[in-house]
Amino acid sequence: MTDVEKEAQKLLRRLGANGSYKGFWFTGYGIIKVMEESELLTHVCKGLYVEVAAHFHVNISCAERNIRTIKHLIWKDGDRELLNEIFGRELAEEPGNAAFIDALSARVQEICSGGGRVG
């Protein structure tokens, strides 16, 4: 496991998710892929979800749904203060999947480049 994978998983755990959800692994992988290819978020359904689905051998709607489940779990029961910090503002409503992955990817990138800390 790479340092980037460890940091992505650590961040998801700090936010309130855990590895008992498929979406935890899908989201972690999505964070890493977006760090490698940010353009995957431009057309998330034809980019990021395709990559995640192919990696985990599931269909695209399954990849989207499982990422959405983790995002919703974190929004509903997770560390809202940390989530707001990651987004750089107080969130009035639940972010979309693309915005969620984008913000988490930026935070993991910041951590891995020495500019931040997860735990």
Secondary structure as UniProt FT lines:
FT   HELIX           3..15
FT   TURN            19..20
FT   HELIX           22..36
FT   HELIX           38..41
FT   TURN            42..47
FT   HELIX           48..56
FT   HELIX           60..77
FT   HELIX           80..87
FT   HELIX           97..112
FT   TURN            113..114
//
